[in-house]
Amino acid sequence: MADMSKKTDAELEEILNKDSGEDAKTARAAYKELTKRRGDLGFTVTMILGGRREENPDAPPRKPRKKIREMQEKKDKKTKMMVGGMANGKKHMYAAGGMVKDNAGLRALKASGPKGMEAYNKITGK
């Protein structure tokens, strides 16, 4: 990195432009030098850094933090939900496929006749 104190204000302003092709480290140094000379520039250094290339473009990509990796692993281990059916126009989800209890209403459906028996078997899976 070149010594920023030897550059003119116009050269430093050019480095601050995102189109200049300079990396983030050089842009930070230029911002620091300009604030020394002029004081408050009216914007922060983070405003000029977005979209710039990394200091070393050949470096391997950064690994995610340990906590993020652990959260991703937990998410992957989460129980898969199954579609249980439709009710009131909405899908219902069951963790283990769901289970229907044989209550009084189902027993009455079963006793109502052949169509009721067919519906009962379809609901309970028997």
Secondary structure as GFF3:
##gff-version 3
##sequence-region A 1 126
A	DSSP	three_ten_helix	4	6	.	.	.	ID=ss1
A	DSSP	alpha_helix	9	16	.	.	.	ID=ss2
A	DSSP	three_ten_helix	18	20	.	.	.	ID=ss3
A	DSSP	alpha_helix	24	38	.	.	.	ID=ss4
A	DSSP	alpha_helix	46	49	.	.	.	ID=ss5
A	DSSP	alpha_helix	66	77	.	.	.	ID=ss6
A	DSSP	beta_strand	82	87	.	.	.	ID=ss7
A	DSSP	beta_strand	90	94	.	.	.	ID=ss8
A	DSSP	alpha_helix	104	111	.	.	.	ID=ss9
A	DSSP	alpha_helix	114	124	.	.	.	ID=ss10
###
